Amino acid sequence: MLGALAILPAPAFAQGAARPITVVVPFAPGGSTDIVTRLLAERMTALLGQTVQVENRPGANTVIGAEYVARARPDGQTLLMAAGTTLTINPVIVPNLPYKVDDFAPVMLATTFPFGIITKLDGGPVDVPAWVAAAKARPGLMTYGTNGPTTLTNVAMLMVMERLGITMQDVTYRGDSAQLAAFLAGDLDMLIVAGGTAQPVHRNRQGRLIAWTSERRVESTPEVPSIAQFAPGLEVLSWFGLLAPARTPADVVLRVNAAANEALQDARIRERLTTDGQFLAGGTPDDFATFLKRTDDQWRPILQRLDVPR
């Protein structure tokens, strides 16, 4: 969690604004980003006395929704719930990207989250050392599912494999549900997925969750180790965060930031996000800006070095 959250002043919210705030989610309804946004929007509506509504604008690996917000009027009425793909992956790998980081004003980092590495319950590696041994015995032959070669899950697995000194073959599917179906049918050796998919697989004994790609353990699965226990310092996290169009007035950004931070303290929201394997963040707009710079410094050289198809 960002340290500044505890020292934020008590929010003072204006009441009864005429127009609703629209938070654009650059994914289809029902996914992790959509769930996070709708939980926050509901609570923020009560705090602000102003409707906060969610609009899904999926497509092009978040580019469609992000471009829409980047071009919106900078008045605080249109926001983006961005994901790691939006400002971590796309600026490096997407040619002629129709937006840039400077087109947005950071509002609040909502959560960070690791990915779960899952093997077959019967016959698969039982832990990370066994996985490394199996992959080294069959270099490039073990398979894992992704949502595409340039998606966060695939790049996360590439980062982990590079550090562990192994190679595997990625197989692309349309969404986590298709990957899971292939995995359960025996067509894949492994999965790497976010907590919203990894947690049910683990709880339902459909696969073996051998590690999270984080430095610390995930609160809802204390029995599952972090990848850093086997490769010290290794951590691959994605994130969700609120952004406004650049040039949005600072007082408007701070008003939304205060409401979003307050919403994160709601017990129901915290329980849901923690259960999904997310780490709650919060903090100031400057905290989020610093986080984005640090994340870019970590991912950009790796994306440029790894053989990630353009």
C-alpha positions in Angstrom: 0.0 0.0 0.0 1.2 3.5 -0.7 2.2 5.2 2.5 0.5 8.5 1.8 -3.0 7.0 2.3 -2.8 7.3 6.0 -2.0 11.0 6.0 -4.6 12.2 3.5 -6.8 14.9 4.9 -10.5 14.1 5.7 -12.3 14.6 2.4 -14.7 17.5 1.9 -17.2 16.6 -0.8 -19.4 19.0 -2.7 -23.0 17.8 -2.9 -25.5 17.5 -5.7 -23.4 18.1 -8.9 -25.7 18.2 -11.9 -23.9 15.9 -14.3 -22.7 12.4 -13.6 -19.1 11.3 -13.6 -18.4 8.6 -16.2 -15.6 6.2 -15.5 -14.6 4.4 -18.7 -13.5 0.8 -18.4 -11.5 -0.2 -21.5 -12.6 -3.9 -21.1 -15.9 -5.8 -21.6 -18.2 -6.1 -18.6 -17.6 -8.7 -16.0 -13.8 -8.8 -15.8 -11.5 -7.7 -12.9 -11.2 -4.1 -14.1 -14.9 -3.8 -14.5 -15.6 -5.3 -11.0 -13.1 -2.9 -9.3 -14.6 0.1 -11.0 -18.2 -0.7 -10.3 -17.4 -1.3 -6.6 -15.6 2.0 -6.3 -18.2 3.9 -8.4 -21.1 2.8 -6.1 -19.3 4.0 -3.0 -18.1 7.2 -4.6 -21.6 8.0 -5.7 -22.7 8.0 -2.0 -19.7 10.0 -0.9 -19.8 12.7 -3.6 -23.6 13.1 -3.8 -23.1 12.8 -7.5 -23.7 9.8 -9.7 -20.6 8.0 -10.7 -21.4 5.6 -13.6 -19.4 3.1 -15.5 -19.2 2.8 -19.2 -17.4 -0.1 -20.9 -15.5 0.8 -24.1 -13.5 -2.4 -24.8 -11.2 -3.1 -27.8 -7.7 -3.0 -29.2 -6.0 -4.0 -25.9 -7.5 -1.0 -24.0 -6.6 1.6 -26.7 -10.2 2.4 -27.7 -11.3 3.4 -24.2 -8.0 5.1 -23.3 -8.0 7.3 -26.4 -11.7 8.3 -25.7 -10.7 9.6 -22.3 -7.5 11.2 -23.5 -9.6 13.3 -25.9 -12.4 14.1 -23.5 -13.0 17.5 -22.0 -10.7 18.0 -19.0 -13.4 18.8 -16.5 -13.4 15.7 -14.2 -16.6 14.3 -15.7 -14.9 11.6 -17.7 -12.3 9.3 -16.1 -10.5 6.2 -17.1 -9.9 3.1 -15.0 -6.7 2.1 -16.6 -4.9 -1.2 -16.3 -1.2 -2.1 -16.7 -1.8 -2.8 -20.3 -2.8 0.8 -20.9 0.3 2.7 -19.8 2.8 -0.1 -19.1 2.6 -2.3 -22.2 1.0 -0.3 -25.0 3.3 2.7 -25.0 6.2 0.4 -25.6 4.8 -2.1 -28.1 2.0 -0.5 -30.0 3.0 1.4 -33.2 1.4 4.8 -33.7 -0.4 4.6 -30.4 -3.1 7.3 -30.5 -2.4 8.5 -26.9 0.6 9.0 -24.7 1.2 9.0 -20.9 1.2 12.8 -20.8 -2.4 12.8 -22.1 -3.6 11.8 -18.7 -3.5 13.2 -15.2 -3.0 10.6 -12.5 -5.8 10.5 -9.9 -5.4 7.4 -7.7 -3.7 4.0 -7.9 -6.5 1.7 -6.8 -4.8 -1.7 -6.6 -1.8 -3.7 -7.7 -1.9 -7.5 -8.3 0.3 -10.4 -9.1 -0.4 -13.3 -11.4 -1.0 -16.9 -10.3 1.1 -19.7 -11.8 -1.0 -22.9 -12.0 0.0 -26.4 -12.9 -2.0 -29.6 -13.3 -3.3 -31.1 -10.1 -2.5 -34.6 -11.3 0.9 -35.2 -12.9 2.0 -31.5 -13.0 4.9 -30.0 -11.1 4.0 -29.7 -7.4 6.1 -26.5 -6.8 8.4 -24.0 -8.4 11.6 -26.1 -8.2 9.8 -29.0 -9.8 8.4 -26.8 -12.5 11.9 -25.4 -13.3 13.3 -28.9 -13.5 10.5 -30.1 -15.8 10.8 -27.1 -18.1 14.6 -27.6 -18.3 14.1 -31.3 -19.1 11.8 -30.3 -22.0 12.9 -26.9 -23.2 10.3 -25.1 -25.2 7.8 -28.0 -25.1 5.7 -27.3 -22.0 2.7 -25.1 -22.8 0.9 -22.3 -21.1 -2.2 -20.2 -22.0 -2.3 -16.5 -22.6 -4.7 -14.0 -24.1 -2.2 -13.0 -26.7 1.6 -12.6 -27.1 1.6 -8.9 -26.1 -0.8 -9.2 -23.1 0.3 -8.7 -19.5 0.0 -12.4 -18.7 2.3 -13.5 -21.5 4.9 -10.8 -20.8 4.7 -11.6 -17.0 5.5 -15.2 -17.8 8.3 -14.2 -20.1 9.8 -12.1 -17.3 9.5 -15.0 -14.9 10.9 -17.5 -17.3 13.8 -15.3 -18.2 14.8 -15.0 -14.5 14.4 -18.7 -13.9 16.3 -19.7 -17.0 13.6 -21.7 -18.7 11.5 -21.6 -21.9 8.0 -22.7 -22.6 5.5 -22.3 -25.5 2.7 -19.8 -25.2 -0.7 -20.6 -26.7 -3.2 -17.8 -27.4 -6.9 -18.0 -26.4 -9.8 -15.5 -26.3 -10.0 -14.8 -22.6 -9.3 -16.6 -19.4 -12.4 -18.9 -19.7 -11.2 -20.3 -23.0 -7.7 -20.9 -21.4 -9.2 -22.6 -18.4 -11.4 -24.9 -20.6 -8.3 -25.9 -22.6 -6.3 -26.5 -19.4 -9.0 -28.6 -17.8 -9.3 -30.6 -21.1 -5.6 -31.4 -20.8 -4.5 -29.3 -23.8 -2.2 -27.0 -21.7 0.4 -27.8 -19.1 0.1 -24.5 -17.2 -1.8 -21.3 -16.8 -0.7 -17.8 -15.7 -3.8 -15.7 -14.8 -4.8 -12.9 -12.5 -6.4 -13.6 -9.1 -10.0 -13.5 -10.3 -9.4 -16.7 -12.3 -6.6 -18.2 -10.2 -8.4 -18.1 -6.9 -11.4 -20.2 -8.0 -9.2 -22.7 -9.8 -7.2 -23.1 -6.6 -10.2 -23.3 -4.3 -12.1 -25.7 -6.5 -9.0 -28.0 -6.8 -9.0 -27.6 -10.6 -5.3 -27.0 -10.7 -2.3 -26.4 -8.4 -1.5 -22.8 -7.6 2.3 -23.0 -7.1 3.2 -19.3 -6.8 2.1 -15.7 -7.1 4.4 -13.4 -9.1 4.9 -11.1 -6.1 7.4 -10.5 -3.4 4.9 -11.0 -0.6 2.3 -13.6 -0.2 -1.3 -12.9 -1.1 -3.5 -12.5 2.0 -6.3 -14.8 0.8 -3.9 -17.7 0.0 -1.3 -17.6 2.8 -0.3 -21.2 1.9 0.8 -20.3 -1.6 4.4 -19.0 -1.9 5.5 -15.9 -3.8 7.9 -16.3 -6.7 10.4 -14.1 -4.8 10.9 -17.0 -2.4 12.6 -18.9 -5.2 14.1 -15.9 -7.1 14.8 -13.1 -4.6 13.7 -9.7 -5.8 11.6 -11.0 -8.6 8.1 -9.4 -8.8 5.7 -8.9 -11.7 2.6 -6.9 -10.8 -0.1 -5.2 -12.8 -2.3 -2.5 -11.6 -5.6 -0.6 -11.8 -5.8 3.1 -11.4 -8.0 6.2 -12.1 -6.8 8.7 -14.6 -8.3 12.0 -15.8 -7.6 13.8 -19.1 -4.5 16.0 -18.9 -5.2 19.6 -17.8 -8.0 18.6 -15.5 -8.0 21.2 -12.8 -6.0 20.1 -9.7 -8.9 20.8 -7.3 -11.1 18.5 -9.3 -8.5 15.8 -9.4 -8.1 16.1 -5.6 -11.8 15.9 -5.0 -12.1 12.7 -6.9 -8.9 11.3 -5.4 -10.3 11.9 -1.9 -13.6 10.1 -2.7 -11.8 7.2 -4.3 -9.4 6.8 -1.3 -12.4 6.9 1.1 -14.2 4.3 -1.0 -11.2 2.0 -0.8 -11.7 1.9 3.0 -15.1 0.3 2.6 -15.0 -3.1 4.2 -17.0 -4.8 1.4 -14.7 -3.4 -1.2 -11.6 -4.4 0.7 -12.8 -7.9 1.2 -13.8 -8.4 -2.4 -10.5 -7.1 -3.8 -8.4 -9.0 -1.3 -10.3 -12.2 -2.1 -9.4 -11.6 -5.8 -5.7 -11.6 -4.9 -5.2 -7.8 -5.2 -3.2 -5.5 -3.0 -5.0 -2.3 -2.1 -3.1 0.9 -2.8 -4.6 4.4 -2.6 -2.6 7.5 -2.0 -2.2 10.9 -3.7 -2.0 11.8 -7.4 1.7 12.4 -7.0 2.1 8.9 -5.5 0.4 7.4 -8.6 2.6 9.5 -10.9 5.7 8.2 -9.1 4.4 4.6 -9.3 3.8 5.0 -13.1 7.4 6.2 -13.6 8.8 3.4 -11.5 6.8 0.8 -13.3 7.9 2.2 -16.7 11.5 2.0 -15.6 11.0 -1.7 -14.7 9.0 -2.9 -17.7 10.2 -0.8 -20.6 13.8 -2.3 -20.9 12.4 -5.8 -20.4 9.8 -5.3 -23.1 12.4 -4.0 -25.4 14.8 -6.8 -24.7 12.4 -9.8 -24.7 11.2 -11.3 -28.0 7.6 -9.9 -27.7 5.9 -9.9 -31.1 4.9 -6.4 -32.3 
